[in-house]
Amino acid sequence: MSWMLVAAVLLATAGLLVLGVLAIRLWADVRALAKGVDTASRALAEAAEDLSAAVPR
C-alpha cells in the first residue's frame, strides 16, 4: 500500500515539474510576442508620421 502513496507523490511531483517548465516556456513566448508587437507598433507610428508629413496641407 505504501508504494502506491510513493507513486502518487512522484506522479504529482512530475506533473508539477512539467507544468513549471511549460509556464516558463509560455512566459518566454509571451515576452517575445510582446517585443514583436512593440516593434510593429513603433514601425506603424513612424510610418504614420512619415505619411502625415508627406501629405500636403
trRosetta pair geometry for C-beta under 8 A, 3 or more apart (Angstrom, degrees):
i j d omega theta_ij theta_ji phi_ij phi_ji
1 4 5.9 -51 -164 25 42 112
1 5 7.1 39 144 -16 67 102
2 5 5.4 -49 -155 33 46 114
2 6 6.4 47 148 -18 71 102
3 6 5.5 -50 -147 38 38 113
3 7 6.2 42 152 -22 67 105
4 7 5.6 -51 -145 37 32 113
4 8 6.3 35 153 -21 64 105
5 8 5.7 -52 -147 34 31 111
5 9 6.5 28 154 -16 64 105
6 9 5.8 -55 -148 38 31 109
6 10 6.3 31 154 -18 65 108
7 10 5.7 -55 -145 39 30 111
7 11 6.2 30 156 -18 65 107
8 11 5.8 -54 -146 38 29 110
8 12 6.3 29 155 -18 64 107
9 12 5.7 -54 -146 37 31 111
9 13 6.2 31 154 -19 65 107
10 13 5.7 -54 -145 37 30 111
10 14 6.2 30 155 -18 65 106
11 14 5.7 -53 -145 38 31 111
11 15 6.3 35 154 -21 63 106
12 15 5.6 -53 -149 35 31 114
12 16 6.5 30 153 -18 64 104
13 16 5.8 -54 -149 36 32 109
13 17 6.4 33 152 -19 65 104
14 17 5.6 -52 -148 35 33 113
14 18 6.4 35 153 -19 65 104
15 18 5.7 -53 -149 35 32 111
15 19 6.4 30 153 -16 65 106
16 19 5.6 -53 -146 39 33 112
16 20 6.3 38 152 -23 65 104
17 20 5.6 -53 -149 34 32 114
17 21 6.5 31 154 -17 65 103
18 21 5.8 -54 -149 36 32 109
18 22 6.3 29 154 -15 65 108
19 22 5.7 -56 -145 41 32 110
19 23 6.2 36 154 -23 66 105
20 23 5.6 -53 -147 33 30 112
20 24 6.5 29 155 -18 64 103
21 24 5.8 -54 -151 35 32 110
21 25 6.4 30 152 -16 65 106
22 25 5.6 -53 -146 39 34 111
22 26 6.2 37 154 -21 66 105
23 26 5.6 -52 -146 36 31 112
23 27 6.3 35 153 -22 64 104
24 27 5.6 -51 -148 34 32 113
24 28 6.5 31 153 -17 64 104
25 28 5.8 -54 -150 36 32 111
25 29 6.4 30 153 -16 65 107
26 29 5.7 -57 -147 39 32 110
26 30 6.2 33 154 -21 66 106
27 30 5.8 -54 -146 36 29 111
27 31 6.5 32 153 -20 63 104
28 31 5.7 -52 -151 34 32 112
28 32 6.5 30 152 -17 64 105
29 32 5.6 -53 -148 37 34 111
29 33 6.2 35 153 -19 66 106
30 33 5.6 -53 -145 38 32 112
30 34 6.2 35 154 -21 65 105
31 34 5.7 -54 -146 36 30 111
31 35 6.4 31 154 -20 64 104
32 35 5.7 -53 -150 35 32 112
32 36 6.5 32 152 -18 64 105
33 36 5.6 -55 -149 37 33 112
33 37 6.3 32 153 -18 67 105
34 37 5.7 -52 -145 37 32 111
34 38 6.3 35 154 -21 64 105
35 38 5.7 -53 -148 35 31 113
35 39 6.4 32 153 -19 64 105
36 39 5.7 -53 -147 36 32 111
36 40 6.3 28 156 -15 65 107
37 40 5.8 -56 -146 40 31 109
37 41 6.1 34 154 -23 65 108
38 41 5.6 -54 -145 36 29 113
38 42 6.4 28 156 -17 64 105
39 42 5.9 -56 -150 36 29 109
39 43 6.4 27 153 -17 64 108
40 43 5.6 -55 -147 38 33 112
40 44 6.3 33 155 -19 66 105
41 44 5.8 -53 -147 37 30 110
41 45 6.4 31 154 -19 64 105
42 45 5.7 -53 -147 36 32 111
42 46 6.4 31 154 -17 65 106
43 46 5.8 -54 -147 38 31 111
43 47 6.3 31 154 -18 65 106
44 47 5.6 -54 -144 38 32 110
44 48 6.3 34 154 -21 65 104
45 48 5.7 -52 -148 35 31 112
45 49 6.5 32 152 -18 63 103
46 49 5.7 -52 -150 35 33 111
46 50 6.4 34 152 -18 65 105
47 50 5.6 -52 -146 38 34 112
47 51 6.2 35 154 -20 66 106
48 51 5.7 -53 -145 37 31 111
48 52 6.3 26 157 -15 65 106
49 52 5.9 -56 -143 39 30 105
49 53 6.2 28 156 -18 64 109
50 53 5.8 -59 -147 38 29 110
50 54 6.3 25 155 -20 65 110
51 54 5.7 -58 -146 35 31 109
51 55 6.7 35 155 -28 64 101
52 55 5.9 -45 -148 22 35 114
